Amino acid sequence: MGLLMLLRWTAIIGALAGSVALGGCSSVRLAYANAPELVYWWVDGYIDIEGSQSNALREGLKAEHDWHREQELPKIAEWISSIRLLSANRVSPEQVCAQYDTLETRTRALASHTLPLATTTAKTLSAAQLKYLVQSWDKRNREWHEEWIEGSLQERNKRRFEKLTDRFDSFYGKLSAAQLAALRSRMEKSGWDAALQYQETRRRQQDTLQTLRAIQEGKPDQAASLALFNGLMERSFRSPDAAVRLNQEQARRSSCEMLAELHNSATQVQRTKLQRVLQGYESDALALVPR
């Protein structure tokens, strides 16, 4: 959500817990069990963690993981169960968007709970580490720009379509020619603006950098630091740029319509496949809840 590199925890834990990016129970459970270490090395790739920071960060991530397992996984399992029950029938775009809203609620809860750890870590960053962070961002920005902005529209749409079909195939099984054609048409009319997303990514990075520098230079107390990070989090979830907010809402609505249309076109075999996949994800989440 653009909130300091440490809050990548939100994306990683959320994806693992929701099981939307991995296939197979053992893979999901193993990855989630090792999430603190995965996040630690992700953070290290951005700021080059120094020896004195290592233990505190590892302990903090372990505590966040324990909290998430106990408090959030049951709610995520319940959310997956609701999707499974809903998916037995036809769905409307509004019902799909409601599921996105639930996911955002869970993501916000995790981000909010992680703020104290993010704040504590931010206070220890050196000027050299902030420079390293900017260099890391620049490298990833160039890679993203090359993939999603440079080249022809046809090439970019081809990459987007392949990613979409891979994701949907993992849930529904092989899509028919008619489903693929409808999916491609929806995707091309989605209104997703890569250049605007790139602009927003850069804005979030600069916002994060300014917040980190304000903490580094002003040395505010914990309460003031938390307030700075809370503001950063809110601007990450809701951009101050009206054009970005409008495009995000349009893309969200289009995504809901796309998914509803695809689901309603699914055969009984495809829906049965989806039910099995969701049941497996729900079982994964429940198995990971501490007893």
N, C-alpha and C positions, 0 to 999 in steps of 0.2 A: 504494500500500500504506500510505498514511498517513504516510510518512516524509519530513518536510520537503518543502517545495514543490519543491526541486531534484530529489528522487527521482521526480517526475513523469516524469523521463527514462525510468525503468523502464517505465511504462505506455505512453509515446509510442513509444519505440524497440521495445518488445516488440510492440506492435500493428502498427507499420509492418513490422517484420521478419517477423512471422508473417502479415502481409497479411490480417488478419481484419476490418479495418474499411474497407478501400478496394477499389475495383473497377478493374481494368485495370492491365496491367504498367507502363505509363508513369507512371501516378499513384503507384503504390507506389514505384517507383524514384526518381522525382523527390522525393517526400516524404521518403524515407529519406535521400537525398543531402543534403537541407536540414534534417535533424533537429536538428543543433546550434542552428541559428538559430530553429527552431520552439520548442525547449525554452527558449532564452534569452528569447524574448518571452513565453512562458508564465510563466516565473519572474518577469519584470518586471511582469506583471499582478498578481502577488501581493505583491511587496515593493518595487516602484518602485526599480529598480536605480540606484545613484548612479554618477557618472562614474568614480570611482576603482575601482569594483568591476567595471566592464564588461569591460575587457581580460582580467583574470584569469579571469573566468567564461567568456568566449568561448573562451579558450585551453583551459581545463579541459574544456569540453564537446566541443571538437574532439578532444582526446586521448581522451576516453571513446568518442567515435564511432569513432575509428580502431581502438581496442581491440576494440570490439564487432564491427566489420566483420571483423576478422582472426580473433578468437577465438570469437565467439558465432554469427555467421551460418552457418558450416558446420554447427554443431550444430543450429541451427534448421532448416536445409534438410534435415538428416537426420531430424529430428522430423517435419517435414511429409511426407517420403517415407514414414515408417512409418505415418502416418495414412492416406496414400493407399493403401498396400498393405492395411492393415487394413480400409478401407472397401469393398473389393471384395466382402466377404462380410458375413454377419450379424455383429453385435457384441453383446457383453454389457455391462451397466452397469459391471461391473468393468473391462473393457477401456477404456471411455470414461474412467472415473475415473483409470486409469493414465496417460492422455494429459494430464489435468489436472495430475497429479503431476509429469510431465516439464516442463510449462510453468512450474510453480511453481519447480522446480529452476533453470531458466534465469533466471527472474525474480529469484530469490535471488542468483544469481551476479552479475547486473547490479547489483542493489542493493548488494551487498557491495563490488563494485569501485568504486562511485560514492561510498562513504562518505568517503574522504579529501577529495574535492572538496566534498561537502556540509559537512564539518567546517570546511574552510578558508573556505568562503563564510560559514558561520554566525558565525565569529569577527569578520567585518567588519560584521555587521548593527548598525544603530543602534536606539535605543529608538523613534525615529519609524518606522522600517521595521517593527518588530514591531507597532506600533500599526496600521500600514497593512495588515499581514498579517491581523490580527484582523478588521479592517473588511472585507477581501476575503472572508474565511471567512464572516462574518456575512451578507454579500450572497448568496453561493452557497448557504448553508444555508437562507436564506429561500426561494430559488428551488426548491431540492430539496424542502423541506417542502411548498410549495404544490403541486408536481407529484405527490408520492408519498404524502403523508399527508392533506392537506386534500381536500375534495370527497368524493363518494360512492365506495364500494368498486367499484361498477359502472364509474364513470369511470376509476378507477385501473387496474382490470383491463383495460379497453379499451386504455389507453395501453401497458400491458405487453405485451398480446397483439399489438398492431400492431408494436412493436419486435421481438418474437420472430419474427413471420412475415416481416417485412422481411429479417431476418438469414438465416433458413432459405431464403427464396426465392432469395437471392443465391447459395446453395450448390447447392440442389436444383432450382431452377426453381419453377414454380407448384405449390403444394400442393393436393391434392384436398380435397373437402369433408370426407371421412372423416378425413384427416390433420389438418385444421384443428380438427375437433371433438375429436380425441384430444389434440392439443396444448393446446387451451384447457382441457380437463379436467385434464390434468397440471399446467398452470400454476396453476390455481385451487387445487389440492391440494398445492402445493409447500411450503407452510409458511413461505414468505418473509415475514419480519416487518419491514415498512418502519420502524416506530417503533423497533425494536431496532437496525436498521442506522443510523438517524439518531443514536441514542444512542451507538453505537460510533464513528461519524464524529466526534461532538463530543468523545468521550473521546480519540481519537487527536489531534485538534487541540490539546486542552489538554495532552496528553502532549508533543507537539512544542513547544508554547509554553514549557512548563516546562524542557524540555531546552535550548532556545535561550537562555532567561534564565539558566540555570545556567552556560552557556558565556560569555554576555555579562558576567555579574556576577562569576563565580568565576575567569574567565580561566585555565582549566586548560591544561596543556600538550597537545601534539598527541595523545599516547597516551591521556591521560585523556579528551580530547574524543571520540576515536574510540570509546572504551569507552561513553561516554554515548550516542553515535549508534548503536552496535551494539545496545545495550539497547533503544533506541527502535525500531530495525528489527525486532527479534525480537518486541516487543509489537505491532507493526503486523501482522506475519504471523500471530501467535498471540495473540489477545486475552487479557488477564488475567481477563476476565469469563467465567465458566463458562457462563452463559446464552447469551452471544454465540457462544462456541465451539460449543455444542450446536446452535444454530440454523444456524450456518454449515455444519456438517457435515450436518445434515438437508437444507438447501437444496442442498448439493453432491451428495448422494446422489440427491435428486429430479431434479436437472439431468442427472445421468448416465443415470438411468432414462428421462427424457424423450427425450434425444438417441438413446439406443439404440432405443427404441420407434419413433421417427420414422424412423431410418435403416433399421430392419428392415422398415418398411412401404413403403419407397421402391420405385418401379418401376425397371425397367432403364434407362429413359430418364433418370430422376432420378439414378441412380447414375452413369451415364455423364457427366452434367452435373457432378456432384460431382468425379469423377475429373479432368475437364478443368480445373476451377477449382483443385484442389489441385496439379495439375501446373504450372499457371501460377504459383502462389505459390512452389512449389519452385524453378522456373526463375528467378523474381525474386530469391529469396534467393541462389542460386548466382551469378547475374549481378553481384550487389553485393559478393561476396567479392573482396578485392583479389588480383590475380594477381602 
